């Protein structure tokens, strides 16, 4: 028989399979099924391949219980097996880039209370749901005078609006704005009295863009129409928006940052007046750089901006399904905001672009001045 097994390796697997099955069935019978005397004699006198037939009548009588027991027995045997170890990396969880969900997972009330108590000094305080008035603003430009339309941008608007409403924000949506109109809308939004009884806000921008900022609807190389990130930060800083002082202000931008914009007069790329100042400086005027450097820690605080791509890079949009950045951002908020703070969610989105399926872009966190962890605690 041994020689037969050597000559035909499939016989070895067949023999092992019968032994394993026989052991499993023996365990089920001894612990749970309690066969009658006659049935027990037939069971233990049967060949391994025939034992399952002997158990059939009893299993039919106790179908649900027997099925559960068989599954539990199988997995307990699997755990006891020492024939092979599962590599530790296999237990790290599924690939985050593949985890897309349309349902917002809620944070259990007991988990909300536990985190609020244990991390009281480390997280931004959350106002009671019944008394707070959270506001969010979405600005989206789709059609342009001199630039190609942003097809399927409506998908991104609908997805972000639904997400933010699920997180208990009243969402205002504005479309087709020039840079001047965007600035006016932002100033009006910053002055809303509801911010006093809110604990945070979201500002979402979707448009064409360049390194210098976000395109208005009339943008062209000859006549730039651009809203700078600096302008957004200045409108909502602690000097100009007292009602959001010490509260998280989240800025999300779906736009390219691929090239410099040419000036109307010379056709040369725009150059910063003070090259030594980083692009994230809160002011482009060299006259007040020193003053800004003194006050920046106090004036610009509790912000974070999440841009769809890194400087000098493009951001991509699917003409059928919207942008990969917004799609993944929404999905990761759905899955992780119930147990992760905001920056952790952003990091997960970034990691999901490490191995892009088609186009390369890396979402970028900018001007991060959140001094605490911001948990959204959906459902609370």
KAGIPE-V366377 format. One line per field, one symbol per residue. ss: DSSP state (~ for helix, > for strand, _ for the rest). phi: phi as a letter, one per 30 degrees, with the letter a starting at -180 (. if undefined). psi: psi as a letter, one per 40 degrees, with the letter a starting at -180 (. if undefined). A space follows every 10 residues. Layout:
ss: ???
phi: ???
psi: ???
//
This chain:
ss: _~~~~~~_~~ ~~~~~~~~~~ ~~~~~~~~~~ ~~~___~~~~ ~~~~~__~~~ ~~~~~~~~~~ ~_~~~~~~~~ ~~~~~~~~~~ _______~~~ ~____~~~__ ________~~ ~~~~~~~~__ __>_______ ____>>>>>> __________ __~~~~~~~~ ~~~~~~___> >>>>>___~~ ~~~~~~~~~~ __~~~~~__> >>>>>>__>> __>>>_____ _____>>_~~ ~~~~~_____ _~~~___>>> >>>>__>___ _>______>_ __________ _____~~~~~ ~~~~~~~~~_ __>>>>>___ __>____>__ _>_~~~~~~~ ~~~~~~____ _~~~~~~~~~ ~~________ ___>>>____ __>_______
phi: .ddedddbdd dddddddddd dddddedddd dbdhddeddd ddddcddedc dddddedddd dceddddddd dddddddddd dcdacdeedd cdjddddccc bccddcdeed deddddddce ccbddcdded cdbdbbbccb cccbdbbddc didedddddd ddddddcicd cccbbhbddd dddddddddd ddddddccca abbcbbadab edlcdddcda ddbebbcdde dddddcdddc bddcdicdbc cbbcadbdbd cddddciddd bddbeddddc edbccddbdd ddddcedcdc bicacbcdbd eibdccbddc cidedddded dddedcddbb deddddddde ddcdbddbcc abebcbhdbd cbdccdhejc
psi: dddddddgdd dddddddddd dddddddddd dddgiidddd dddeeiidde ddddeddddd dfdddddddd ddddddddde hediihidee eeiihdeegh iehhhihidd ddddddddfd eeihihihdd eighiihhhh hdiideiiig iedddddddd ddddddefhh hhhhigiidd dddddddddd ehddddeiei ihhhhhaiia deahhieehi ddghghhidd dddddeiede gdeeheihhh hhhgiifdii hiiddeeiih ihdgdehiee heiehedfdd ddddeddddg ifihhhidii ifiihihhed eahddddddd dddddeedei iddddddddd deedgidcih ihihhifhfh eihhhdfhe.
//
